[in-house]
Amino acid sequence: MRIIDRWPEGEGVETLASYGVGGGVLEWWLLHIRPERHLVLADDAPETVERLRKLFPSAGGVHRHDLRADRPLDADASKDGP
């Protein structure tokens, strides 16, 4: 995970959007390694969005997001889901 953490830091990314978060394992590690990181999380499933809001109260926002219809979230860079 530390290797994945290096990319946003090296690129000067302040806000990272993650789409299709699902279980949030990668996002949890990214926040664990660097708690001050600003993550914006998105998933299409309403139940997943509610669960993520409970798991990531310090995230910059958890949004219900349809990749086919919604505009990209406001962020410097993004990580697409699987």
N, CA, C and O of each residue as an XYZ file, in Angstrom:
328
protein
N       0.811     -1.191      0.000
C       0.000      0.000      0.000
C       0.858      1.260      0.000
O       0.457      2.286     -0.550
N       2.014      1.188      0.603
C       2.858      2.385      0.646
C       3.303      2.795     -0.759
O       3.512      3.978     -1.031
N       3.444      1.815     -1.643
C       3.805      2.141     -3.027
C       2.665      2.918     -3.682
O       2.904      3.903     -4.380
N       1.432      2.478     -3.458
C       0.271      3.180     -4.014
C       0.178      4.577     -3.416
O      -0.218      5.518     -4.103
N       0.533      4.721     -2.167
C       0.488      6.018     -1.483
C       1.471      7.015     -2.087
O       1.239      8.222     -2.025
N       2.536      6.542     -2.653
C       3.566      7.440     -3.196
C       3.101      8.233     -4.407
O       3.512      9.379     -4.589
N       2.251      7.642     -5.235
C       1.844      8.329     -6.464
C       1.141      9.666     -6.184
O       1.583     10.691     -6.703
N       0.052      9.696     -5.377
C      -0.594     10.994     -5.156
C       0.343     12.010     -4.497
O       0.307     13.199     -4.817
N       1.169     11.535     -3.588
C       2.108     12.442     -2.927
C       3.102     13.009     -3.928
O       3.384     14.207     -3.914
N       3.635     12.159     -4.793
C       4.617     12.588     -5.782
C       4.053     13.538     -6.821
O       4.781     14.348     -7.393
N       2.747     13.437     -7.063
C       2.089     14.286     -8.062
C       1.480     15.549     -7.445
O       0.909     16.375     -8.157
N       1.600     15.695     -6.146
C       1.040     16.866     -5.480
C      -0.472     16.859     -5.395
O      -1.098     17.917     -5.331
N      -1.065     15.670     -5.395
C      -2.519     15.548     -5.325
C      -2.983     15.879     -3.904
O      -2.547     15.259     -2.935
N      -3.867     16.857     -3.802
C      -4.411     17.216     -2.493
C      -5.729     16.505     -2.223
O      -5.996     16.101     -1.091
N      -6.556     16.348     -3.256
C      -7.836     15.666     -3.114
C      -7.886     14.515     -4.111
O      -7.710     14.710     -5.314
N      -8.128     13.315     -3.594
C      -8.169     12.107     -4.411
C      -9.583     11.552     -4.396
O     -10.133     11.285     -3.328
N     -10.178     11.376     -5.573
C     -11.509     10.782     -5.689
C     -11.366      9.301     -5.983
O     -10.523      8.889     -6.780
N     -12.198      8.510     -5.334
C     -12.197      7.071     -5.570
C     -13.609      6.645     -5.940
O     -14.548      6.834     -5.167
N     -13.751      6.069     -7.127
C     -15.052      5.653     -7.656
C     -15.204      4.143     -7.519
O     -14.229      3.403     -7.647
N     -16.429      3.685     -7.259
C     -16.663      2.250     -7.121
C     -15.928      1.700     -5.917
O     -15.265      0.666     -6.000
N     -16.047      2.393     -4.798
C     -15.261      2.077     -3.604
C     -15.549      0.683     -3.070
O     -14.637     -0.009     -2.618
N     -16.798      0.269     -3.116
C     -17.143     -1.065     -2.611
C     -16.798     -1.205     -1.144
O     -17.306     -0.453     -0.312
N     -15.948     -2.152     -0.818
C     -15.577     -2.399      0.577
C     -14.666     -1.355      1.188
O     -14.558     -1.281      2.413
N     -14.012     -0.552      0.380
C     -13.182      0.532      0.891
C     -11.839      0.117      1.463
O     -11.250      0.861      2.247
N     -11.340     -1.057      1.088
C     -10.080     -1.551      1.654
C      -8.908     -0.649      1.270
O      -8.141     -0.234      2.139
N      -8.762     -0.344     -0.006
C      -7.667      0.524     -0.443
C      -7.784      1.897      0.200
O      -6.787      2.449      0.666
N      -8.975      2.448      0.231
C      -9.182      3.771      0.796
C      -8.860      3.788      2.298
O      -8.282      4.750      2.803
N      -9.236      2.724      2.997
C      -8.918      2.637      4.420
C      -7.403      2.686      4.619
O      -6.908      3.418      5.476
N      -6.681      1.913      3.832
C      -5.223      1.913      3.955
C      -4.624      3.263      3.608
O      -3.707      3.724      4.288
N      -5.124      3.902      2.565
C      -4.598      5.211      2.199
C      -4.788      6.225      3.325
O      -3.907      7.050      3.570
N      -5.937      6.171      4.013
C      -6.160      7.069      5.149
C      -5.362      6.634      6.373
O      -4.935      7.473      7.167
N      -5.162      5.341      6.529
C      -4.372      4.835      7.656
C      -2.915      5.289      7.538
O      -2.300      5.685      8.528
N      -2.377      5.230      6.341
C      -0.990      5.630      6.090
C      -0.840      7.143      6.230
O       0.146      7.627      6.786
N      -1.818      7.882      5.724
C      -1.721      9.348      5.718
C      -3.086      9.925      6.121
O      -3.881     10.294      5.257
N      -3.359     10.004      7.431
C      -4.680     10.437      7.910
C      -5.106     11.830      7.433
O      -6.298     12.132      7.383
N      -4.148     12.661      7.089
C      -4.495     14.014      6.642
C      -4.928     14.063      5.181
O      -5.334     15.114      4.687
N      -4.841     12.927      4.489
C      -5.235     12.869      3.077
C      -6.709     13.234      2.932
O      -7.533     12.879      3.775
N      -7.028     13.937      1.869
C      -8.406     14.323      1.581
C      -8.944     13.397      0.499
O      -8.580     13.515     -0.671
N      -9.820     12.471      0.901
C     -10.432     11.520     -0.032
C     -11.891     11.881     -0.253
O     -12.592     12.267      0.683
N     -12.345     11.755     -1.489
C     -13.752     11.881     -1.842
C     -14.142     10.519     -2.404
O     -13.553     10.053     -3.380
N     -15.132      9.883     -1.789
C     -15.483      8.510     -2.138
C     -16.827      8.456     -2.857
O     -17.730      9.242     -2.569
N     -16.948      7.517     -3.798
C     -18.186      7.387     -4.556
C     -18.494      5.928     -4.855
O     -17.605      5.125     -5.138
N     -19.775      5.614     -4.784
C     -20.254      4.293     -5.177
C     -21.687      4.480     -5.658
O     -22.329      5.477     -5.327
N     -22.189      3.532     -6.431
C     -23.525      3.649     -6.993
C     -24.598      3.014     -6.105
O     -25.767      3.387     -6.199
N     -24.225      2.073     -5.255
C     -25.196      1.360     -4.430
C     -25.540      2.153     -3.167
O     -24.646      2.480     -2.386
N     -26.813      2.465     -2.956
C     -27.206      3.273     -1.793
C     -26.756      2.681     -0.458
O     -26.314      3.415      0.426
N     -26.865      1.364     -0.307
C     -26.464      0.734      0.953
C     -24.963      0.872      1.179
O     -24.511      1.076      2.306
N     -24.204      0.761      0.111
C     -22.748      0.909      0.208
C     -22.392      2.334      0.601
O     -21.510      2.549      1.432
N     -23.064      3.297      0.015
C     -22.798      4.705      0.338
C     -23.052      4.954      1.824
O     -22.245      5.608      2.485
N     -24.153      4.445      2.354
C     -24.454      4.635      3.778
C     -23.399      3.962      4.663
O     -22.976      4.532      5.668
N     -22.980      2.760      4.292
C     -21.947      2.056      5.068
C     -20.638      2.819      5.029
O     -19.959      2.946      6.048
N     -20.274      3.336      3.843
C     -19.027      4.088      3.708
C     -19.056      5.371      4.525
O     -18.029      5.778      5.067
N     -20.201      6.007      4.621
C     -20.315      7.225      5.441
C     -20.020      6.921      6.907
O     -19.441      7.747      7.613
N     -20.417      5.736      7.361
C     -20.128      5.341      8.748
C     -18.663      4.956      8.925
O     -18.054      5.266      9.950
N     -18.097      4.280      7.922
C     -16.702      3.829      8.008
C     -15.694      4.953      7.818
O     -14.591      4.896      8.361
N     -16.067      5.976      7.049
C     -15.140      7.055      6.705
C     -15.718      8.422      7.084
O     -15.941      9.261      6.212
N     -15.962      8.650      8.376
C     -16.541      9.939      8.761
C     -15.610     11.118      8.482
O     -16.072     12.252      8.360
N     -14.317     10.865      8.381
C     -13.367     11.956      8.146
C     -13.093     12.193      6.659
O     -12.345     13.104      6.303
N     -13.694     11.377      5.792
C     -13.473     11.560      4.351
C     -14.072     12.889      3.912
O     -14.953     13.438      4.574
N     -13.586     13.390      2.802
C     -14.075     14.662      2.268
C     -15.468     14.576      1.690
O     -15.976     15.565      1.161
N     -16.082     13.448      1.775
C     -17.446     13.250      1.291
C     -17.603     11.858      0.723
O     -16.681     11.304      0.124
N     -18.776     11.304      0.918
C     -19.135     10.018      0.325
C     -20.391     10.277     -0.492
O     -21.392     10.763      0.035
N     -20.338      9.953     -1.773
C     -21.405     10.306     -2.687
C     -21.954      9.092     -3.415
O     -21.221      8.156     -3.732
N     -23.257      9.120     -3.677
C     -23.830      8.144     -4.608
C     -23.535      8.691     -5.992
O     -23.847      9.841     -6.297
N     -22.930      7.859     -6.825
C     -22.425      8.358     -8.098
C     -22.583      7.306     -9.178
O     -22.150      6.165     -9.014
N     -23.202      7.693    -10.279
C     -23.369      6.815    -11.435
C     -22.336      7.239    -12.484
O     -22.440      8.324    -13.054
N     -21.360      6.398    -12.731
C     -20.288      6.730    -13.665
C     -20.807      7.022    -15.073
O     -20.184      7.769    -15.827
N     -21.936      6.435    -15.421
C     -22.479      6.627    -16.771
C     -23.222      7.940    -16.922
O     -23.363      8.437    -18.040
N     -23.699      8.514    -15.830
C     -24.563      9.689    -15.937
C     -24.047     10.929    -15.204
O     -24.322     12.054    -15.621
N     -23.307     10.731    -14.122
C     -22.891     11.866    -13.293
C     -21.547     12.430    -13.727
O     -20.690     11.722    -14.257
N     -21.392     13.712    -13.489
C     -20.113     14.375    -13.774
C     -19.055     13.902    -12.782
O     -19.391     13.452    -11.686
N     -17.784     14.000    -13.155
C     -16.720     13.616    -12.211
C     -16.787     14.452    -10.936
O     -17.217     15.605    -10.949
N     -16.356     13.844     -9.846
C     -16.295     14.551     -8.573
C     -15.159     15.573     -8.605
O     -14.209     15.433     -9.376
N     -15.264     16.579     -7.780
C     -14.254     17.619     -7.703
C     -13.036     17.079     -6.947
O     -13.069     16.915     -5.728
N     -11.960     16.806     -7.694
C     -10.743     16.264     -7.104
C      -9.569     16.522     -8.052
O      -9.765     16.802     -9.235
N      -8.353     16.425     -7.520
C      -7.151     16.606     -8.331
C      -6.831     15.357     -9.166
O      -6.251     15.456    -10.248
N      -7.212     14.197     -8.653
C      -6.941     12.926     -9.335
C      -7.996     11.928     -8.885
O      -8.702     12.149     -7.900
N      -8.092     10.817     -9.629
C      -9.081      9.814     -9.259
C      -8.538      8.415     -9.425
O      -7.602      8.167    -10.185
N      -9.154      7.507     -8.691
C      -8.878      6.079     -8.767
C     -10.198      5.428     -9.133
O     -11.155      5.510     -8.363
N     -10.272      4.784    -10.288
C     -11.498      4.129    -10.716
C     -11.626      2.783    -10.042
O     -10.633      2.146     -9.689
N     -12.869      2.357     -9.866
C     -13.137      1.069     -9.256
C     -12.760     -0.090    -10.161
O     -12.324      0.108    -11.295
N     -12.934     -1.305     -9.648
C     -12.565     -2.511    -10.425
C     -13.395     -2.688    -11.666
O     -13.197     -3.649    -12.409
